[in-house]
Amino acid sequence: MLQLRPNCELCDCDLPPHDQRARICTYECTFCVSCVEEVLKNVCPNCAGGFVPRPIRPKTAHRPGVSVKDQPPSRDRVHSSRSREEIEIFSMDLKDIAPEDR
C-alpha cells in the first residue's frame, strides 16, 4: 500500500490524498507536478527514476476496509536533504535520458 505522503518534498506544498498534482517515483518519493516539470525535469533527485501521477485512494469503501478512511495517508512530512541547486544540477545531467534508460 502506498504511503501517500502529505507534501511535496521540494516546495513543501500540501498534497492531500485526493490531489491530482501529486507525482511519485518507484520509491514513493513525492513531489508536486510543478516541481517535477519545472525543477526536476522528471528526474527523481533521490533515485534518478521518473515520475507518474500518484493514484487516488478512494474516499468511500466500495469493498470492506479499502478506503482512505480505513487506511489513512501518512502525516509525516518529508523534505529533501539536498539543496535546490544540487537537485537542479543532478536533474540537468539526466533529463535527456529517458527514465527506462537511466
Backbone torsions as a table, in degrees:
resi	resn	phi	psi	omega
1	MET	NA	134.7	178.6
2	LEU	-65.0	147.0	-178.9
3	GLN	-73.3	-27.6	-176.8
4	LEU	52.4	70.0	179.1
5	ARG	-66.6	146.9	-169.9
6	PRO	-86.3	-0.4	-173.7
7	ASN	-152.5	163.8	172.1
8	CYS	-75.8	131.1	-178.2
9	GLU	-69.9	-14.7	-179.3
10	LEU	-101.3	-58.7	-175.9
11	CYS	-94.2	-8.1	177.1
12	ASP	67.6	18.3	176.0
13	CYS	-68.2	151.4	178.8
14	ASP	-69.8	137.3	176.4
15	LEU	-131.9	79.1	179.2
16	PRO	-61.8	165.2	-172.3
17	PRO	-57.0	-25.8	-178.6
18	HIS	-94.6	1.8	-174.2
19	ASP	-73.6	120.6	-178.9
20	GLN	-79.1	-3.1	177.1
21	ARG	-85.0	-9.4	-176.6
22	ALA	-73.4	135.8	175.6
23	ARG	-126.2	144.1	179.5
24	ILE	-132.1	156.0	171.2
25	CYS	-102.1	-175.9	-177.5
26	THR	-64.8	-20.4	178.2
27	TYR	-98.4	10.5	179.1
28	GLU	71.8	14.3	171.5
29	CYS	-57.6	136.4	-170.4
30	THR	-122.6	126.6	179.1
31	PHE	-139.4	159.2	176.0
32	CYS	-81.6	158.8	-177.3
33	VAL	-60.1	-34.9	179.3
34	SER	-62.6	-46.9	178.9
35	CYS	-65.9	-40.2	179.8
36	VAL	-60.7	-44.5	-176.7
37	GLU	-80.4	-43.0	-171.3
38	GLU	-88.8	-34.5	-175.8
39	VAL	-107.9	-51.2	-173.4
40	LEU	-80.2	-21.3	179.9
41	LYS	55.8	38.4	-179.8
42	ASN	63.5	30.5	176.4
43	VAL	-121.6	115.2	177.5
44	CYS	-66.1	126.4	-178.3
45	PRO	-71.9	-7.9	-179.5
46	ASN	-99.0	-40.9	-175.4
47	CYS	-122.9	-8.2	-178.5
48	ALA	74.0	7.8	176.0
49	GLY	-78.8	178.3	177.0
50	GLY	-94.9	-179.6	-177.8
51	PHE	-119.8	153.7	173.3
52	VAL	-134.4	159.7	175.2
53	PRO	-61.1	137.7	177.8
54	ARG	-73.3	131.8	178.6
55	PRO	-61.6	152.4	177.9
56	ILE	-92.8	125.2	175.1
57	ARG	-82.8	127.3	-176.8
58	PRO	-56.4	141.5	175.8
59	LYS	-74.8	-32.7	-176.4
60	THR	-107.3	136.3	178.2
61	ALA	-79.5	100.8	175.7
62	HIS	-83.1	-14.8	170.6
63	ARG	-128.5	145.5	-176.5
64	PRO	-54.6	125.9	174.8
65	GLY	77.4	9.3	-176.1
66	VAL	-118.5	86.6	177.1
67	SER	-165.9	170.3	178.5
68	VAL	-65.4	-27.4	177.1
69	LYS	-67.8	-42.2	-178.4
70	ASP	-79.6	-30.7	-179.4
71	GLN	-131.1	80.3	-172.5
72	PRO	-67.9	158.1	177.6
73	PRO	-70.0	164.6	176.3
74	SER	-67.6	149.2	173.9
75	ARG	-103.0	-8.3	-176.6
76	ASP	-78.7	115.3	178.7
77	ARG	-78.2	136.3	-179.2
78	VAL	-114.1	136.6	179.6
79	HIS	-128.3	143.1	179.8
80	SER	-63.4	140.5	177.6
81	SER	-87.1	-4.0	-178.1
82	ARG	-104.0	152.4	178.5
83	SER	-73.4	157.4	178.1
84	ARG	-58.9	-40.7	179.3
85	GLU	-61.3	-44.9	178.7
86	GLU	-61.8	-40.9	179.0
87	ILE	-64.6	-43.7	-179.6
88	GLU	-63.4	-40.7	178.3
89	ILE	-64.6	-45.5	178.7
90	PHE	-58.9	-46.7	-178.9
91	SER	-64.9	-41.8	-178.8
92	MET	-62.9	-34.8	-179.8
93	ASP	-69.0	-24.5	-173.5
94	LEU	-115.7	-9.8	-170.2
95	LYS	-60.9	-26.6	-178.0
96	ASP	-89.6	1.2	175.6
97	ILE	-103.5	122.9	-179.5
98	ALA	-58.5	143.5	-179.1
99	PRO	-50.3	-39.0	-178.6
100	GLU	-70.8	-11.6	179.8
101	ASP	-108.3	1.3	-177.1
102	ARG	-78.4	NA	NA
